[in-house]
Amino acid sequence: MDKDLILELPTDLQSIEDAVDYVVARCDACERAASRLRFNFRVGLTEALSNAMLYGNGHDPSKRVMVEVRINKVMVTARVTDQGVGFDPALVPDPTTPDHLSDVGGRGLFLMKKLLDEVSFNDRGNSVTLVLRLDGDGVLEGGAQA
């Protein structure tokens, strides 16, 4: 059974935790991937929402963030869209390279890409889609268990 959720959030960092808790609690079909949902998806969605509010909407309280979630037997998909001008994710440097270890930005994107099965952006760069497959084995890169 598919379940669709649509949330419209204010640009307010304090709204993120409740929104993520709400989405995770609605995933009753996610038992076999519970640890990946509680960690990987939670961290990825939190990063996407904070990036949308901080960078996309520029802390502007008059702007909103749209969250569209689809939950089914095989995956959880979340699309987070802000009202900003967008960006080119290819221009964000890898924060793990020696030249960028002290950079302030880029860690959220890095985490999303490492923790989720798929991360994609729309052409404008103001919307990110996160995919967590529920049939995954729960092993993170490097063999760490989620």
MODELLER restraints for C-alpha pairs under 7 A, 6 or more apart:
rsr = mdl.restraints
at = mdl.atoms
rsr.add(forms.Gaussian(group=physical.xy_distance, feature=features.Distance(at['CA:1:A'], at['CA:72:A']), mean=5.91, stdev=0.5))
rsr.add(forms.Gaussian(group=physical.xy_distance, feature=features.Distance(at['CA:1:A'], at['CA:73:A']), mean=6.97, stdev=0.5))
rsr.add(forms.Gaussian(group=physical.xy_distance, feature=features.Distance(at['CA:2:A'], at['CA:70:A']), mean=6.81, stdev=0.5))
rsr.add(forms.Gaussian(group=physical.xy_distance, feature=features.Distance(at['CA:2:A'], at['CA:71:A']), mean=5.61, stdev=0.5))
rsr.add(forms.Gaussian(group=physical.xy_distance, feature=features.Distance(at['CA:2:A'], at['CA:72:A']), mean=4.49, stdev=0.5))
rsr.add(forms.Gaussian(group=physical.xy_distance, feature=features.Distance(at['CA:3:A'], at['CA:70:A']), mean=5.67, stdev=0.5))
rsr.add(forms.Gaussian(group=physical.xy_distance, feature=features.Distance(at['CA:3:A'], at['CA:71:A']), mean=5.00, stdev=0.5))
rsr.add(forms.Gaussian(group=physical.xy_distance, feature=features.Distance(at['CA:3:A'], at['CA:72:A']), mean=6.36, stdev=0.5))
rsr.add(forms.Gaussian(group=physical.xy_distance, feature=features.Distance(at['CA:4:A'], at['CA:69:A']), mean=5.61, stdev=0.5))
rsr.add(forms.Gaussian(group=physical.xy_distance, feature=features.Distance(at['CA:4:A'], at['CA:70:A']), mean=4.56, stdev=0.5))
rsr.add(forms.Gaussian(group=physical.xy_distance, feature=features.Distance(at['CA:4:A'], at['CA:71:A']), mean=6.38, stdev=0.5))
rsr.add(forms.Gaussian(group=physical.xy_distance, feature=features.Distance(at['CA:5:A'], at['CA:68:A']), mean=5.81, stdev=0.5))
rsr.add(forms.Gaussian(group=physical.xy_distance, feature=features.Distance(at['CA:5:A'], at['CA:69:A']), mean=4.97, stdev=0.5))
rsr.add(forms.Gaussian(group=physical.xy_distance, feature=features.Distance(at['CA:5:A'], at['CA:70:A']), mean=6.47, stdev=0.5))
rsr.add(forms.Gaussian(group=physical.xy_distance, feature=features.Distance(at['CA:6:A'], at['CA:67:A']), mean=5.69, stdev=0.5))
rsr.add(forms.Gaussian(group=physical.xy_distance, feature=features.Distance(at['CA:6:A'], at['CA:68:A']), mean=4.61, stdev=0.5))
rsr.add(forms.Gaussian(group=physical.xy_distance, feature=features.Distance(at['CA:6:A'], at['CA:69:A']), mean=6.35, stdev=0.5))
rsr.add(forms.Gaussian(group=physical.xy_distance, feature=features.Distance(at['CA:7:A'], at['CA:66:A']), mean=5.89, stdev=0.5))
rsr.add(forms.Gaussian(group=physical.xy_distance, feature=features.Distance(at['CA:7:A'], at['CA:67:A']), mean=5.00, stdev=0.5))
rsr.add(forms.Gaussian(group=physical.xy_distance, feature=features.Distance(at['CA:7:A'], at['CA:68:A']), mean=6.51, stdev=0.5))
rsr.add(forms.Gaussian(group=physical.xy_distance, feature=features.Distance(at['CA:8:A'], at['CA:64:A']), mean=6.54, stdev=0.5))
rsr.add(forms.Gaussian(group=physical.xy_distance, feature=features.Distance(at['CA:8:A'], at['CA:65:A']), mean=5.70, stdev=0.5))
rsr.add(forms.Gaussian(group=physical.xy_distance, feature=features.Distance(at['CA:8:A'], at['CA:66:A']), mean=4.59, stdev=0.5))
rsr.add(forms.Gaussian(group=physical.xy_distance, feature=features.Distance(at['CA:8:A'], at['CA:67:A']), mean=6.22, stdev=0.5))
rsr.add(forms.Gaussian(group=physical.xy_distance, feature=features.Distance(at['CA:9:A'], at['CA:64:A']), mean=5.57, stdev=0.5))
rsr.add(forms.Gaussian(group=physical.xy_distance, feature=features.Distance(at['CA:9:A'], at['CA:65:A']), mean=5.07, stdev=0.5))
rsr.add(forms.Gaussian(group=physical.xy_distance, feature=features.Distance(at['CA:9:A'], at['CA:66:A']), mean=6.35, stdev=0.5))
rsr.add(forms.Gaussian(group=physical.xy_distance, feature=features.Distance(at['CA:10:A'], at['CA:61:A']), mean=6.59, stdev=0.5))
rsr.add(forms.Gaussian(group=physical.xy_distance, feature=features.Distance(at['CA:10:A'], at['CA:63:A']), mean=6.67, stdev=0.5))
rsr.add(forms.Gaussian(group=physical.xy_distance, feature=features.Distance(at['CA:10:A'], at['CA:64:A']), mean=4.76, stdev=0.5))
rsr.add(forms.Gaussian(group=physical.xy_distance, feature=features.Distance(at['CA:10:A'], at['CA:65:A']), mean=6.34, stdev=0.5))
rsr.add(forms.Gaussian(group=physical.xy_distance, feature=features.Distance(at['CA:11:A'], at['CA:53:A']), mean=5.21, stdev=0.5))
rsr.add(forms.Gaussian(group=physical.xy_distance, feature=features.Distance(at['CA:11:A'], at['CA:59:A']), mean=6.24, stdev=0.5))
rsr.add(forms.Gaussian(group=physical.xy_distance, feature=features.Distance(at['CA:11:A'], at['CA:60:A']), mean=6.41, stdev=0.5))
rsr.add(forms.Gaussian(group=physical.xy_distance, feature=features.Distance(at['CA:11:A'], at['CA:61:A']), mean=5.05, stdev=0.5))
rsr.add(forms.Gaussian(group=physical.xy_distance, feature=features.Distance(at['CA:11:A'], at['CA:63:A']), mean=6.04, stdev=0.5))
rsr.add(forms.Gaussian(group=physical.xy_distance, feature=features.Distance(at['CA:11:A'], at['CA:64:A']), mean=5.53, stdev=0.5))
rsr.add(forms.Gaussian(group=physical.xy_distance, feature=features.Distance(at['CA:11:A'], at['CA:65:A']), mean=6.63, stdev=0.5))
rsr.add(forms.Gaussian(group=physical.xy_distance, feature=features.Distance(at['CA:12:A'], at['CA:61:A']), mean=6.87, stdev=0.5))
rsr.add(forms.Gaussian(group=physical.xy_distance, feature=features.Distance(at['CA:13:A'], at['CA:50:A']), mean=6.56, stdev=0.5))
rsr.add(forms.Gaussian(group=physical.xy_distance, feature=features.Distance(at['CA:16:A'], at['CA:46:A']), mean=6.52, stdev=0.5))
rsr.add(forms.Gaussian(group=physical.xy_distance, feature=features.Distance(at['CA:16:A'], at['CA:49:A']), mean=6.69, stdev=0.5))
rsr.add(forms.Gaussian(group=physical.xy_distance, feature=features.Distance(at['CA:20:A'], at['CA:42:A']), mean=6.43, stdev=0.5))
rsr.add(forms.Gaussian(group=physical.xy_distance, feature=features.Distance(at['CA:20:A'], at['CA:45:A']), mean=6.86, stdev=0.5))
rsr.add(forms.Gaussian(group=physical.xy_distance, feature=features.Distance(at['CA:20:A'], at['CA:46:A']), mean=6.72, stdev=0.5))
rsr.add(forms.Gaussian(group=physical.xy_distance, feature=features.Distance(at['CA:27:A'], at['CA:71:A']), mean=6.62, stdev=0.5))
rsr.add(forms.Gaussian(group=physical.xy_distance, feature=features.Distance(at['CA:29:A'], at['CA:73:A']), mean=6.11, stdev=0.5))
rsr.add(forms.Gaussian(group=physical.xy_distance, feature=features.Distance(at['CA:30:A'], at['CA:134:A']), mean=6.47, stdev=0.5))
rsr.add(forms.Gaussian(group=physical.xy_distance, feature=features.Distance(at['CA:32:A'], at['CA:134:A']), mean=6.97, stdev=0.5))
rsr.add(forms.Gaussian(group=physical.xy_distance, feature=features.Distance(at['CA:33:A'], at['CA:134:A']), mean=5.27, stdev=0.5))
rsr.add(forms.Gaussian(group=physical.xy_distance, feature=features.Distance(at['CA:33:A'], at['CA:135:A']), mean=6.83, stdev=0.5))
rsr.add(forms.Gaussian(group=physical.xy_distance, feature=features.Distance(at['CA:35:A'], at['CA:146:A']), mean=5.88, stdev=0.5))
rsr.add(forms.Gaussian(group=physical.xy_distance, feature=features.Distance(at['CA:36:A'], at['CA:138:A']), mean=5.76, stdev=0.5))
rsr.add(forms.Gaussian(group=physical.xy_distance, feature=features.Distance(at['CA:36:A'], at['CA:146:A']), mean=5.61, stdev=0.5))
rsr.add(forms.Gaussian(group=physical.xy_distance, feature=features.Distance(at['CA:39:A'], at['CA:146:A']), mean=6.44, stdev=0.5))
rsr.add(forms.Gaussian(group=physical.xy_distance, feature=features.Distance(at['CA:40:A'], at['CA:115:A']), mean=5.00, stdev=0.5))
rsr.add(forms.Gaussian(group=physical.xy_distance, feature=features.Distance(at['CA:40:A'], at['CA:116:A']), mean=6.32, stdev=0.5))
rsr.add(forms.Gaussian(group=physical.xy_distance, feature=features.Distance(at['CA:41:A'], at['CA:116:A']), mean=6.71, stdev=0.5))
rsr.add(forms.Gaussian(group=physical.xy_distance, feature=features.Distance(at['CA:41:A'], at['CA:132:A']), mean=6.67, stdev=0.5))
rsr.add(forms.Gaussian(group=physical.xy_distance, feature=features.Distance(at['CA:44:A'], at['CA:111:A']), mean=6.73, stdev=0.5))
rsr.add(forms.Gaussian(group=physical.xy_distance, feature=features.Distance(at['CA:44:A'], at['CA:112:A']), mean=4.71, stdev=0.5))
rsr.add(forms.Gaussian(group=physical.xy_distance, feature=features.Distance(at['CA:44:A'], at['CA:115:A']), mean=6.74, stdev=0.5))
rsr.add(forms.Gaussian(group=physical.xy_distance, feature=features.Distance(at['CA:44:A'], at['CA:116:A']), mean=6.94, stdev=0.5))
rsr.add(forms.Gaussian(group=physical.xy_distance, feature=features.Distance(at['CA:47:A'], at['CA:108:A']), mean=5.36, stdev=0.5))
rsr.add(forms.Gaussian(group=physical.xy_distance, feature=features.Distance(at['CA:48:A'], at['CA:80:A']), mean=6.66, stdev=0.5))
rsr.add(forms.Gaussian(group=physical.xy_distance, feature=features.Distance(at['CA:49:A'], at['CA:80:A']), mean=6.73, stdev=0.5))
rsr.add(forms.Gaussian(group=physical.xy_distance, feature=features.Distance(at['CA:52:A'], at['CA:65:A']), mean=6.85, stdev=0.5))
rsr.add(forms.Gaussian(group=physical.xy_distance, feature=features.Distance(at['CA:52:A'], at['CA:81:A']), mean=6.99, stdev=0.5))
rsr.add(forms.Gaussian(group=physical.xy_distance, feature=features.Distance(at['CA:52:A'], at['CA:82:A']), mean=5.33, stdev=0.5))
rsr.add(forms.Gaussian(group=physical.xy_distance, feature=features.Distance(at['CA:53:A'], at['CA:59:A']), mean=5.75, stdev=0.5))
rsr.add(forms.Gaussian(group=physical.xy_distance, feature=features.Distance(at['CA:56:A'], at['CA:82:A']), mean=5.76, stdev=0.5))
rsr.add(forms.Gaussian(group=physical.xy_distance, feature=features.Distance(at['CA:56:A'], at['CA:83:A']), mean=6.64, stdev=0.5))
rsr.add(forms.Gaussian(group=physical.xy_distance, feature=features.Distance(at['CA:56:A'], at['CA:84:A']), mean=4.50, stdev=0.5))
rsr.add(forms.Gaussian(group=physical.xy_distance, feature=features.Distance(at['CA:56:A'], at['CA:85:A']), mean=6.96, stdev=0.5))
rsr.add(forms.Gaussian(group=physical.xy_distance, feature=features.Distance(at['CA:56:A'], at['CA:86:A']), mean=6.38, stdev=0.5))
rsr.add(forms.Gaussian(group=physical.xy_distance, feature=features.Distance(at['CA:56:A'], at['CA:126:A']), mean=6.59, stdev=0.5))
rsr.add(forms.Gaussian(group=physical.xy_distance, feature=features.Distance(at['CA:57:A'], at['CA:63:A']), mean=6.21, stdev=0.5))
rsr.add(forms.Gaussian(group=physical.xy_distance, feature=features.Distance(at['CA:57:A'], at['CA:82:A']), mean=6.15, stdev=0.5))
rsr.add(forms.Gaussian(group=physical.xy_distance, feature=features.Distance(at['CA:57:A'], at['CA:83:A']), mean=5.83, stdev=0.5))
rsr.add(forms.Gaussian(group=physical.xy_distance, feature=features.Distance(at['CA:57:A'], at['CA:84:A']), mean=4.95, stdev=0.5))
rsr.add(forms.Gaussian(group=physical.xy_distance, feature=features.Distance(at['CA:63:A'], at['CA:83:A']), mean=6.31, stdev=0.5))
rsr.add(forms.Gaussian(group=physical.xy_distance, feature=features.Distance(at['CA:64:A'], at['CA:82:A']), mean=6.49, stdev=0.5))
rsr.add(forms.Gaussian(group=physical.xy_distance, feature=features.Distance(at['CA:64:A'], at['CA:83:A']), mean=6.61, stdev=0.5))
rsr.add(forms.Gaussian(group=physical.xy_distance, feature=features.Distance(at['CA:65:A'], at['CA:80:A']), mean=6.90, stdev=0.5))
rsr.add(forms.Gaussian(group=physical.xy_distance, feature=features.Distance(at['CA:65:A'], at['CA:81:A']), mean=5.71, stdev=0.5))
rsr.add(forms.Gaussian(group=physical.xy_distance, feature=features.Distance(at['CA:65:A'], at['CA:82:A']), mean=4.69, stdev=0.5))
rsr.add(forms.Gaussian(group=physical.xy_distance, feature=features.Distance(at['CA:65:A'], at['CA:83:A']), mean=6.93, stdev=0.5))
rsr.add(forms.Gaussian(group=physical.xy_distance, feature=features.Distance(at['CA:66:A'], at['CA:80:A']), mean=5.75, stdev=0.5))
rsr.add(forms.Gaussian(group=physical.xy_distance, feature=features.Distance(at['CA:66:A'], at['CA:81:A']), mean=5.14, stdev=0.5))
rsr.add(forms.Gaussian(group=physical.xy_distance, feature=features.Distance(at['CA:66:A'], at['CA:82:A']), mean=6.49, stdev=0.5))
rsr.add(forms.Gaussian(group=physical.xy_distance, feature=features.Distance(at['CA:67:A'], at['CA:78:A']), mean=6.75, stdev=0.5))
rsr.add(forms.Gaussian(group=physical.xy_distance, feature=features.Distance(at['CA:67:A'], at['CA:79:A']), mean=5.67, stdev=0.5))
rsr.add(forms.Gaussian(group=physical.xy_distance, feature=features.Distance(at['CA:67:A'], at['CA:80:A']), mean=4.67, stdev=0.5))
rsr.add(forms.Gaussian(group=physical.xy_distance, feature=features.Distance(at['CA:67:A'], at['CA:81:A']), mean=6.57, stdev=0.5))
rsr.add(forms.Gaussian(group=physical.xy_distance, feature=features.Distance(at['CA:68:A'], at['CA:78:A']), mean=5.57, stdev=0.5))
rsr.add(forms.Gaussian(group=physical.xy_distance, feature=features.Distance(at['CA:68:A'], at['CA:79:A']), mean=5.12, stdev=0.5))
rsr.add(forms.Gaussian(group=physical.xy_distance, feature=features.Distance(at['CA:68:A'], at['CA:80:A']), mean=6.64, stdev=0.5))
rsr.add(forms.Gaussian(group=physical.xy_distance, feature=features.Distance(at['CA:69:A'], at['CA:77:A']), mean=5.55, stdev=0.5))
rsr.add(forms.Gaussian(group=physical.xy_distance, feature=features.Distance(at['CA:69:A'], at['CA:78:A']), mean=4.31, stdev=0.5))
rsr.add(forms.Gaussian(group=physical.xy_distance, feature=features.Distance(at['CA:69:A'], at['CA:79:A']), mean=6.42, stdev=0.5))
rsr.add(forms.Gaussian(group=physical.xy_distance, feature=features.Distance(at['CA:70:A'], at['CA:76:A']), mean=5.80, stdev=0.5))
rsr.add(forms.Gaussian(group=physical.xy_distance, feature=features.Distance(at['CA:70:A'], at['CA:77:A']), mean=5.19, stdev=0.5))
rsr.add(forms.Gaussian(group=physical.xy_distance, feature=features.Distance(at['CA:70:A'], at['CA:78:A']), mean=6.50, stdev=0.5))
rsr.add(forms.Gaussian(group=physical.xy_distance, feature=features.Distance(at['CA:71:A'], at['CA:77:A']), mean=6.51, stdev=0.5))
rsr.add(forms.Gaussian(group=physical.xy_distance, feature=features.Distance(at['CA:74:A'], at['CA:133:A']), mean=5.87, stdev=0.5))
rsr.add(forms.Gaussian(group=physical.xy_distance, feature=features.Distance(at['CA:74:A'], at['CA:134:A']), mean=5.09, stdev=0.5))
rsr.add(forms.Gaussian(group=physical.xy_distance, feature=features.Distance(at['CA:74:A'], at['CA:135:A']), mean=6.28, stdev=0.5))
rsr.add(forms.Gaussian(group=physical.xy_distance, feature=features.Distance(at['CA:75:A'], at['CA:131:A']), mean=6.79, stdev=0.5))
rsr.add(forms.Gaussian(group=physical.xy_distance, feature=features.Distance(at['CA:75:A'], at['CA:132:A']), mean=5.53, stdev=0.5))
rsr.add(forms.Gaussian(group=physical.xy_distance, feature=features.Distance(at['CA:75:A'], at['CA:133:A']), mean=4.25, stdev=0.5))
rsr.add(forms.Gaussian(group=physical.xy_distance, feature=features.Distance(at['CA:75:A'], at['CA:134:A']), mean=4.98, stdev=0.5))
rsr.add(forms.Gaussian(group=physical.xy_distance, feature=features.Distance(at['CA:76:A'], at['CA:131:A']), mean=5.81, stdev=0.5))
rsr.add(forms.Gaussian(group=physical.xy_distance, feature=features.Distance(at['CA:76:A'], at['CA:132:A']), mean=5.26, stdev=0.5))
rsr.add(forms.Gaussian(group=physical.xy_distance, feature=features.Distance(at['CA:76:A'], at['CA:133:A']), mean=6.50, stdev=0.5))
rsr.add(forms.Gaussian(group=physical.xy_distance, feature=features.Distance(at['CA:77:A'], at['CA:129:A']), mean=6.92, stdev=0.5))
rsr.add(forms.Gaussian(group=physical.xy_distance, feature=features.Distance(at['CA:77:A'], at['CA:130:A']), mean=5.59, stdev=0.5))
rsr.add(forms.Gaussian(group=physical.xy_distance, feature=features.Distance(at['CA:77:A'], at['CA:131:A']), mean=4.55, stdev=0.5))
rsr.add(forms.Gaussian(group=physical.xy_distance, feature=features.Distance(at['CA:77:A'], at['CA:132:A']), mean=6.51, stdev=0.5))
rsr.add(forms.Gaussian(group=physical.xy_distance, feature=features.Distance(at['CA:78:A'], at['CA:129:A']), mean=5.61, stdev=0.5))
rsr.add(forms.Gaussian(group=physical.xy_distance, feature=features.Distance(at['CA:78:A'], at['CA:130:A']), mean=5.17, stdev=0.5))
rsr.add(forms.Gaussian(group=physical.xy_distance, feature=features.Distance(at['CA:78:A'], at['CA:131:A']), mean=6.64, stdev=0.5))
rsr.add(forms.Gaussian(group=physical.xy_distance, feature=features.Distance(at['CA:79:A'], at['CA:127:A']), mean=6.69, stdev=0.5))
rsr.add(forms.Gaussian(group=physical.xy_distance, feature=features.Distance(at['CA:79:A'], at['CA:128:A']), mean=5.59, stdev=0.5))
rsr.add(forms.Gaussian(group=physical.xy_distance, feature=features.Distance(at['CA:79:A'], at['CA:129:A']), mean=4.24, stdev=0.5))
rsr.add(forms.Gaussian(group=physical.xy_distance, feature=features.Distance(at['CA:79:A'], at['CA:130:A']), mean=6.30, stdev=0.5))
rsr.add(forms.Gaussian(group=physical.xy_distance, feature=features.Distance(at['CA:80:A'], at['CA:127:A']), mean=5.49, stdev=0.5))
rsr.add(forms.Gaussian(group=physical.xy_distance, feature=features.Distance(at['CA:80:A'], at['CA:128:A']), mean=5.43, stdev=0.5))
rsr.add(forms.Gaussian(group=physical.xy_distance, feature=features.Distance(at['CA:80:A'], at['CA:129:A']), mean=6.49, stdev=0.5))
rsr.add(forms.Gaussian(group=physical.xy_distance, feature=features.Distance(at['CA:81:A'], at['CA:126:A']), mean=5.73, stdev=0.5))
rsr.add(forms.Gaussian(group=physical.xy_distance, feature=features.Distance(at['CA:81:A'], at['CA:127:A']), mean=4.15, stdev=0.5))
rsr.add(forms.Gaussian(group=physical.xy_distance, feature=features.Distance(at['CA:81:A'], at['CA:128:A']), mean=6.60, stdev=0.5))
rsr.add(forms.Gaussian(group=physical.xy_distance, feature=features.Distance(at['CA:82:A'], at['CA:126:A']), mean=5.61, stdev=0.5))
rsr.add(forms.Gaussian(group=physical.xy_distance, feature=features.Distance(at['CA:82:A'], at['CA:127:A']), mean=6.47, stdev=0.5))
rsr.add(forms.Gaussian(group=physical.xy_distance, feature=features.Distance(at['CA:84:A'], at['CA:126:A']), mean=6.19, stdev=0.5))
rsr.add(forms.Gaussian(group=physical.xy_distance, feature=features.Distance(at['CA:85:A'], at['CA:126:A']), mean=6.55, stdev=0.5))
rsr.add(forms.Gaussian(group=physical.xy_distance, feature=features.Distance(at['CA:86:A'], at['CA:124:A']), mean=5.41, stdev=0.5))
rsr.add(forms.Gaussian(group=physical.xy_distance, feature=features.Distance(at['CA:86:A'], at['CA:125:A']), mean=4.16, stdev=0.5))
rsr.add(forms.Gaussian(group=physical.xy_distance, feature=features.Distance(at['CA:86:A'], at['CA:126:A']), mean=4.12, stdev=0.5))
rsr.add(forms.Gaussian(group=physical.xy_distance, feature=features.Distance(at['CA:87:A'], at['CA:124:A']), mean=6.81, stdev=0.5))
rsr.add(forms.Gaussian(group=physical.xy_distance, feature=features.Distance(at['CA:87:A'], at['CA:125:A']), mean=4.64, stdev=0.5))
rsr.add(forms.Gaussian(group=physical.xy_distance, feature=features.Distance(at['CA:87:A'], at['CA:126:A']), mean=6.69, stdev=0.5))
rsr.add(forms.Gaussian(group=physical.xy_distance, feature=features.Distance(at['CA:88:A'], at['CA:125:A']), mean=5.83, stdev=0.5))
rsr.add(forms.Gaussian(group=physical.xy_distance, feature=features.Distance(at['CA:92:A'], at['CA:106:A']), mean=6.06, stdev=0.5))
rsr.add(forms.Gaussian(group=physical.xy_distance, feature=features.Distance(at['CA:93:A'], at['CA:106:A']), mean=6.59, stdev=0.5))
rsr.add(forms.Gaussian(group=physical.xy_distance, feature=features.Distance(at['CA:94:A'], at['CA:100:A']), mean=6.89, stdev=0.5))
rsr.add(forms.Gaussian(group=physical.xy_distance, feature=features.Distance(at['CA:94:A'], at['CA:106:A']), mean=6.72, stdev=0.5))
rsr.add(forms.Gaussian(group=physical.xy_distance, feature=features.Distance(at['CA:95:A'], at['CA:101:A']), mean=5.37, stdev=0.5))
rsr.add(forms.Gaussian(group=physical.xy_distance, feature=features.Distance(at['CA:95:A'], at['CA:103:A']), mean=6.78, stdev=0.5))
rsr.add(forms.Gaussian(group=physical.xy_distance, feature=features.Distance(at['CA:95:A'], at['CA:106:A']), mean=5.83, stdev=0.5))
rsr.add(forms.Gaussian(group=physical.xy_distance, feature=features.Distance(at['CA:95:A'], at['CA:107:A']), mean=6.04, stdev=0.5))
rsr.add(forms.Gaussian(group=physical.xy_distance, feature=features.Distance(at['CA:112:A'], at['CA:119:A']), mean=6.97, stdev=0.5))
rsr.add(forms.Gaussian(group=physical.xy_distance, feature=features.Distance(at['CA:113:A'], at['CA:119:A']), mean=5.96, stdev=0.5))
rsr.add(forms.Gaussian(group=physical.xy_distance, feature=features.Distance(at['CA:115:A'], at['CA:140:A']), mean=6.92, stdev=0.5))
rsr.add(forms.Gaussian(group=physical.xy_distance, feature=features.Distance(at['CA:116:A'], at['CA:130:A']), mean=6.76, stdev=0.5))
rsr.add(forms.Gaussian(group=physical.xy_distance, feature=features.Distance(at['CA:116:A'], at['CA:131:A']), mean=6.12, stdev=0.5))
rsr.add(forms.Gaussian(group=physical.xy_distance, feature=features.Distance(at['CA:116:A'], at['CA:132:A']), mean=5.44, stdev=0.5))
rsr.add(forms.Gaussian(group=physical.xy_distance, feature=features.Distance(at['CA:117:A'], at['CA:131:A']), mean=5.64, stdev=0.5))
rsr.add(forms.Gaussian(group=physical.xy_distance, feature=features.Distance(at['CA:117:A'], at['CA:132:A']), mean=5.27, stdev=0.5))
rsr.add(forms.Gaussian(group=physical.xy_distance, feature=features.Distance(at['CA:117:A'], at['CA:133:A']), mean=6.45, stdev=0.5))
rsr.add(forms.Gaussian(group=physical.xy_distance, feature=features.Distance(at['CA:118:A'], at['CA:130:A']), mean=5.84, stdev=0.5))
rsr.add(forms.Gaussian(group=physical.xy_distance, feature=features.Distance(at['CA:118:A'], at['CA:131:A']), mean=4.94, stdev=0.5))
rsr.add(forms.Gaussian(group=physical.xy_distance, feature=features.Distance(at['CA:119:A'], at['CA:128:A']), mean=6.89, stdev=0.5))
rsr.add(forms.Gaussian(group=physical.xy_distance, feature=features.Distance(at['CA:119:A'], at['CA:129:A']), mean=5.65, stdev=0.5))
rsr.add(forms.Gaussian(group=physical.xy_distance, feature=features.Distance(at['CA:119:A'], at['CA:130:A']), mean=4.83, stdev=0.5))
rsr.add(forms.Gaussian(group=physical.xy_distance, feature=features.Distance(at['CA:119:A'], at['CA:131:A']), mean=6.51, stdev=0.5))
rsr.add(forms.Gaussian(group=physical.xy_distance, feature=features.Distance(at['CA:120:A'], at['CA:128:A']), mean=5.64, stdev=0.5))
rsr.add(forms.Gaussian(group=physical.xy_distance, feature=features.Distance(at['CA:120:A'], at['CA:129:A']), mean=5.23, stdev=0.5))
rsr.add(forms.Gaussian(group=physical.xy_distance, feature=features.Distance(at['CA:120:A'], at['CA:130:A']), mean=6.86, stdev=0.5))
rsr.add(forms.Gaussian(group=physical.xy_distance, feature=features.Distance(at['CA:121:A'], at['CA:127:A']), mean=5.65, stdev=0.5))
rsr.add(forms.Gaussian(group=physical.xy_distance, feature=features.Distance(at['CA:121:A'], at['CA:128:A']), mean=4.48, stdev=0.5))
rsr.add(forms.Gaussian(group=physical.xy_distance, feature=features.Distance(at['CA:121:A'], at['CA:129:A']), mean=6.24, stdev=0.5))
rsr.add(forms.Gaussian(group=physical.xy_distance, feature=features.Distance(at['CA:122:A'], at['CA:128:A']), mean=6.62, stdev=0.5))
rsr.add(forms.Gaussian(group=physical.xy_distance, feature=features.Distance(at['CA:138:A'], at['CA:145:A']), mean=5.98, stdev=0.5))
rsr.add(forms.Gaussian(group=physical.xy_distance, feature=features.Distance(at['CA:138:A'], at['CA:146:A']), mean=5.68, stdev=0.5))
rsr.add(forms.Gaussian(group=physical.xy_distance, feature=features.Distance(at['CA:139:A'], at['CA:145:A']), mean=4.83, stdev=0.5))
rsr.add(forms.Gaussian(group=physical.xy_distance, feature=features.Distance(at['CA:139:A'], at['CA:146:A']), mean=6.34, stdev=0.5))
rsr.add(forms.Gaussian(group=physical.xy_distance, feature=features.Distance(at['CA:140:A'], at['CA:146:A']), mean=6.50, stdev=0.5))
